[in-house]
Amino acid sequence: MDGSSSIADVDFEFQNLPVRIVLSGEIPFSHPATQKLRGVKVGQDGEVPYWAAEELVAAGLARYREEDLLDLAKLSKIHWRETIPSSTQLPSLQASFYCMVRRFLVRLKSEGKQDPSKLRDYEKADNLSHDVINCRVRKIASFAAAPGSSSDLLKNMTPEEHALYMQLRAAIGQWKASILESELA
């Protein structure tokens, strides 16, 4: 994602990334997106674009693999890594982290309508997500204001964060240049 890409662009790319699912029913239709599932039996893993996986899961024909889903425990671990008080480093995140967080929050909020305990989970996940974002934005803003940049730093950023970094870096660079210009000369 470059500086001109939007969150919607990143989400569109995410929708088309392959994801592994476990078939829980026979697929009664043929679509180019599900061609890779030919020969995959119920209970076996298969790979389709994320958008197709969403449809299959919603129809009860597949489920996501547990290890591929973001959950409260994984989010809590990420939160812990991000909020260590002495940490000035930017821990790496999965490139699709924010796409996964958005979907996780939507899922919990939806489940919370039927089960109040899920609503508490939603509130906790929402707070953890905001804390992670706030920590990372503070670090990215600090890095953008500093001279030079490290390739190690950039490789730990998600596409959304890289776009933010580039926008901040450009804005700060322009501001610094203009603040030192003198109309008195």
C-alpha positions in Angstrom: 0.0 0.0 0.0 1.6 3.3 -1.0 0.7 6.7 0.4 -2.2 7.1 -1.9 -3.9 3.7 -1.2 -6.8 3.6 1.1 -8.0 1.2 3.8 -10.6 0.1 1.3 -7.9 -0.8 -1.2 -6.0 -2.8 1.4 -9.3 -4.5 2.4 -10.0 -5.3 -1.3 -6.6 -7.0 -1.6 -7.3 -8.9 1.6 -10.6 -10.1 0.3 -8.8 -11.7 -2.6 -6.0 -13.4 -0.6 -6.1 -17.1 -0.3 -7.3 -18.5 3.0 -7.5 -22.1 4.2 -10.8 -23.5 5.3 -12.1 -26.8 6.4 -15.1 -28.1 4.4 -18.0 -29.1 6.6 -20.5 -29.8 3.8 -20.6 -30.7 0.1 -20.5 -27.7 -2.1 -23.5 -27.9 -4.4 -22.4 -25.4 -7.0 -19.5 -24.6 -9.2 -17.8 -21.2 -9.2 -14.3 -20.4 -10.5 -13.3 -19.4 -6.9 -14.2 -22.8 -5.6 -12.5 -24.8 -8.4 -9.5 -25.5 -6.1 -11.9 -27.3 -3.8 -12.7 -30.0 -6.3 -11.6 -33.3 -4.9 -11.5 -31.8 -1.3 -13.7 -34.0 0.9 -15.7 -32.9 3.9 -13.4 -32.5 6.9 -10.4 -31.7 4.7 -8.6 -28.3 4.2 -8.9 -26.4 1.0 -7.9 -22.9 -0.1 -10.1 -20.2 -1.7 -10.1 -16.4 -1.8 -11.2 -14.8 1.5 -14.4 -13.5 0.0 -15.4 -17.0 -1.2 -14.5 -18.4 2.3 -16.8 -15.9 3.9 -19.7 -17.1 1.7 -19.0 -20.8 2.3 -18.7 -20.2 6.1 -22.0 -18.2 6.1 -23.7 -21.0 4.2 -22.5 -23.5 6.7 -20.4 -25.4 4.1 -17.0 -24.6 5.7 -15.3 -23.2 8.7 -12.1 -21.3 9.2 -9.2 -23.2 10.8 -8.9 -22.1 14.4 -5.2 -21.3 14.1 -6.0 -18.8 11.3 -8.6 -16.9 13.3 -7.8 -13.9 15.5 -9.2 -14.4 18.9 -9.1 -12.6 22.3 -6.1 -14.6 23.5 -4.1 -13.7 20.4 -5.2 -10.1 20.5 -4.2 -9.9 24.2 -0.8 -11.2 23.4 -0.3 -8.6 20.7 -1.5 -5.9 23.1 1.0 -7.1 25.7 3.9 -6.9 23.2 2.8 -3.4 22.1 2.3 -1.9 25.5 5.5 -2.9 27.3 6.4 0.4 28.8 10.0 0.4 27.9 9.4 -0.7 24.3 10.3 1.8 21.6 10.4 -1.0 19.0 7.6 -1.7 16.5 6.9 -5.4 16.8 6.0 -7.0 13.5 2.4 -7.8 12.8 0.8 -10.0 10.2 0.3 -7.9 7.1 -3.5 -8.5 7.3 -3.7 -7.7 11.0 -6.1 -4.7 10.7 -8.4 -6.5 8.2 -8.5 -9.4 10.6 -9.2 -7.1 13.6 -12.1 -5.4 11.8 -13.7 -8.8 11.0 -13.1 -10.1 14.5 -14.8 -7.1 16.1 -17.8 -7.4 13.7 -18.1 -11.1 14.5 -18.0 -10.5 18.3 -20.5 -7.6 18.0 -22.9 -9.8 16.0 -22.5 -12.7 18.4 -23.0 -10.3 21.3 -26.6 -9.7 20.1 -27.4 -13.3 20.9 -25.0 -13.8 23.9 -24.3 -11.0 26.3 -20.9 -12.6 27.3 -19.8 -12.1 23.7 -20.7 -8.4 24.1 -18.2 -8.2 27.0 -15.6 -9.9 24.8 -16.4 -7.4 22.1 -15.8 -4.5 24.5 -12.5 -6.0 25.7 -11.4 -6.7 22.1 -12.4 -3.2 21.0 -10.4 -1.6 23.9 -7.3 -3.8 23.2 -7.5 -2.9 19.5 -7.6 0.8 20.2 -4.7 0.5 22.6 -2.6 -1.4 20.0 -3.4 1.2 17.4 -2.6 4.1 19.7 0.7 2.6 20.7 1.7 1.9 17.1 0.6 5.3 15.8 2.7 7.0 18.5 5.8 5.0 17.5 5.2 5.5 13.8 4.8 9.3 14.3 8.0 9.3 16.3 9.8 7.4 13.6 8.4 9.6 10.8 9.7 12.7 12.6 13.2 11.3 13.0 15.9 11.7 10.4 16.6 8.7 8.2 14.6 5.5 8.2 15.5 1.9 8.9 14.5 -1.0 6.6 14.0 -3.1 9.7 11.4 -0.5 10.9 9.6 -0.5 7.6 9.4 -4.3 7.3 7.6 -4.4 10.7 4.8 -2.2 9.4 1.5 -3.3 8.0 0.5 -1.8 4.6 -1.8 0.6 6.3 1.0 1.7 8.7 3.5 2.1 5.9 1.1 4.5 4.1 0.6 6.5 7.4 4.4 6.6 7.9 5.0 7.9 4.4 2.2 10.5 4.7 3.5 11.7 8.1 7.1 11.7 6.9 6.2 13.9 3.9 4.1 16.3 6.0 6.8 16.6 8.7 9.5 17.1 6.0 7.4 19.9 4.3 6.7 21.5 7.7 10.4 21.4 8.7 11.5 22.9 5.4 8.9 25.6 5.5 9.5 26.5 9.2 13.2 27.3 8.3 12.4 29.3 5.2 12.7 33.0 5.6 10.8 35.7 3.8 13.2 38.2 5.4 16.2 37.1 3.3 
